């Protein structure tokens, strides 16, 4: 790519990131919507210009935000934004190494989860909090964000019904799994989106195998069964661990179910507008649960015929 064009793409993505950050400060709804897409400009620069340009973009954005009010407070307040920037850098770096998208997503989520664990352990030690106390504190912070988001959207009703106290107790029990699953879903969404942008720009796909051919390792079903049985254990810690593990595995089988649906869309050559509407509907309950079941059933029924002999 010509240097001038690469610079224009880089500057455009820098402007998009700064606008997303500033827009997110004005409204909680905008903050949530733009936060999900923060890795996308970094990924796009990584694909079109190179991984070093993607890293430089993330660093420039972080420095620009830090310059607004230098100090530890602004760093702590916008760790989530920085995490999304780092996600884009990691994904673009793995792509530059020729890694398959699914593996890149898994490694990115593992790396970010380990970094978050180290940060939380350090914070707990600094504040002299037990893991349970730190978990309760983070849950309260999330509930405050949920409240602000609902107020920004003009609603005061808690999602899924129930009271705020009931929802807080539920989130506290599921928080680790929800955080990991959320990171995986955001990474997957941004990879899918940047591939579609690359396709629209007539750029060849970076890997020979499309994303709708991805499948979770078959042995994971035994892990899921084991986690299900652990829910019956009389030990609270084991139930906590198994429930959060099931949430993470549920995300993997949701992605496999989406891959099955995507393969069907591709087989029947559905127009892109119908595919978009179809994908959006799959994120609505109870469709998400049905997609997870579809992903698990694919292990036995091989809906995409991935495991059939080539001559068949």
Order of alpha helices (4+ residues) and beta strands (2+ residues): alpha-alpha-alpha-alpha-alpha-alpha-alpha-alpha-alpha-alpha-alpha-alpha-alpha
